Amino acid sequence: MHSFITHNLITLLERGAFNQPKAEARLLPMSPHKWRKLVDAAASLNILRFVARGAEIMRDDKAFSPTLTAAITARHGGKDEVPFDYSNAHLFNHWTQKKLDEVREEEMNSHNTSDETLTLLDIIIKNTEHIVTKDTSIEGIITMGQYVREQREAIDYDKLRLWLAYIGLVQIASVEGNMLISCMGFEAEELPFVIKPYHKAKHLFMNSITKVFGKHSFSTMTRMNIAMLETISHRFVSAISLVTDIEE
């Protein structure tokens, strides 16, 4: 995808999802065709609602084009996008899923249950599922960032860190958090579960955007580095399912 389209999409996404008031965040002039391509990309990634909000905020930008508004209206058609669904978040490995079930049960029976922390755990796990099976979910990472900002006082990060360590998701949760830091202007202090910088995080996030219209996914090596058990377990389950389908 053209670099101007990518730049404008990220700028609109950041403003629309988080309203980041960066002085340097300016739109670049583009042809009507490129503005329509931007809207097509946002729709494919299920983030058009954020881009539409960003467009409203940045209407006074010198490079803003009425074509953007028209394309959003034509593509959106007044219909709401289905929000990121993390209600059925699960893991592929039997033992990690068992640990996750234990965490959920113990926390729900606790005298000081933190629903907000459990929800953030579910969002992290749903993003992990996308990474293991497909690619980065731009919508999922944005959803995580919004939830962190909205519930910053209610989330118990001490509990979350313990859960991630117990289940075995410290590395991949850190990668997901690094995507917000490197691409959406978050500070490391906002994401206390991020253990260290992960320099490939920006590439992994941007790759889903720049190659939205082509075939792309995480490399197997990257998946193995950040989520070995889940990757191996998913491959094993998929292989078993394939053999079963062939036999039937």
N, C-alpha and C positions, 0 to 999 in steps of 0.2 A: 504494500500500500504506500502511496506517495507520502513523503515525510511531512508535507504541509498538512495533509489530512490527519496523520497520526498526531502531530502537534496540536491541532485544533480540537481533535476529539479528546485528548487527555486534558487540555485546558478547560473545555466545557464540562467534562466529567468531574474534574476536581472542584470546579466552582459549583456545579449543580448538586453534587453529593455532599460536599463539605463546606462550600462557600469560603474557600481559602482566599483571603484578600491579598494575594501576592502582587506586588507592584509590577513585577516583570512578566506576569501572566497576561499576554496579549494575543489576540487572534491574528493569524496571518491571512492576507487576501488570497482568495481562491476563485476559480471559475465555478459557475453554477453546477457543472457536472461533478466537480470535486465535493461541493457541499452536499449534493444528493448522495454521493458515495459515502460520505461521512455518516449520514443518517442511515443508510443501508447497513453500514458496519455496526452502528449503535443498536439497531434493531436486531441484527443477528446475534449480538452479544447480550441481548435483553437488558440493555442499559439506556434505552432511549428516554425513559422518564427522567433520568439524571441529566442527560444531555439537553433535554427540553427545558429543564429548570435552569441549567447553566446558560442557555440561550436567552432566557428571560432576564437573568442577572446581567448579562454582558451585551445587552441591546445597544448600549451607547459606545461600544468599542468601535474604533475607526474602521476595522476590517469586517465588521458584522455585515452579513448579507441577508436581505429579505428572502432569498432563496432557501436559507436554512430554516426559517420559520415555516415557509410554504411546504418544504419537504417533510418537516416533522409532522405538520398537520395532515398531509396526504398519507404519510406512512402510518401515523398513529391512529387516525380515523376515530378519535374519541374513545378508543378502547384502552383500558388499563393493562399494563404488563403484569404477568403473574410474578409476585415477589419470590425471592430466593427461598426455597422450601428446605428447611433443615429439620423438619419434624421427625423424619425417619432416619436420622443420622446413625450410621452403624460402621463397624469395622469388619474387615474380611478374615482376619486371623481369629481362630477360635479362642485362643488364650487372651488376646488383647480385648476381644469383645466381652469375654467373661469378666475381665477386670473392669471394663467400662460399666457393665451391668452392676458390679459390686459397688462401684463409685456412686452410681445413680441411686441404688437402693439405700446405701448407707446415708447419703446426703438427704434423701427424702425423709428418712426416719430421724434425722438430726433435730435437736431442739432449736437450732439456729440455721435452718435450711436457707441456702442462698440460691433462689431460682435464677437470678441473673447470671450467676457464675456457671450454673449448669447449662444455661442457654448459650453462653459464649463457648463453652466446651462443645456443645452440639454444632455450633457454626464452624468451629475449627475442624471438627471431624467431618462435616459435610464437605468442606473445602478439600480436606485430605482425600475423601472419596473421589472427588472430581479429578484431582491430580493423579491419583493412582489409575483411574480408569480412562480418563480423557486428556484433559489439559487444565491449565489454570482457569477457574471460573472468575472472570472479571467482576461479575455481579456478586459472587460469593465473597470475594475479598472486600469489595465496597460495603457489603452488608456487615461484615465483621468490623470494619472501620467505623461505620455509623453506630453500631451497637456499643462499641467501646466508648465512643464519645458521649452517647446518650446515657449510658449507665455507669459512667466512670466512678461515681461515688458508691454504687451498690455492689460492684464486682469485687469479690474477695480474691485477690491475686495470689495470696499465700496458699489458699486452697487450690486454685487453678494450677499453680506450679507443682504442687504435690500430686495432683491428679495426672497431669501430663507426664511426670516422671514415672509414676506407678504404671500407667498404661503403656508408656513407651512412645510418646508422641512429642517429646521435647524438640527434636530436630525439625520436624516438618511444621510444627506450630511456629517455630522461630522463623522458618523460611516464609511462611504466610505473613507474619508480622513485618518482616523485612520488605515485603512487597509494598506495604502501606508506607513504610519509611522512605523507600527509595523512589516511589512513583507518585504518592499522594500527599506528600508534605507532612507526614506524621513525625513526631519526635519520639525517640527511643523511650523516653520516660512515660509516654502514653501507653506503651505496650510492655509491661514488666515481665511478660513471659518470653520475650525475645532474649535469648541467651548471648548472642553475638551477631555481628554483621554477617550477612551472606551476600557476597558481591554479585552472584548470578541471579539474585531475586529480581532485579530490574529487568534483566533479559527475559526471564521466564514469564514475567507479567506482560511485558511489551510484545513478546512473541505471539501471544494470543490475540493481540490487537492487530499487529502488522500483517499477520497471516490469517486473518479471520475468514477470508474467502478461499483459502487453500487448505490442503491437507497438512495438518501439523499436530504435534503432541509432544509431551515430555519425552525425552530420551529414556530408554530403559536404564541406562547408567545413572542418570540423575535421580530417577525414582528409587533405584536401589540405594543410592547414597543417603537419601533423606527419609525413606520409608521402606526399608528392606522387607520387614515382615509382612506388611500390608501388600506390597507389590508381589512377593512370592506367593502369598496366600490367594490373591486375586487371580494370578495366572493359573494356579493349581485348580481353583474352583472353575475357572473358565474352561480349562482343558477337560475336566471331568464332565462338565455340561455338554461340551462339544461331542465327546465320545458317547454320552447318553443319547443325545439327539440323533447321532448316526445310527446307533443300534435300534432306535425306535423307528 
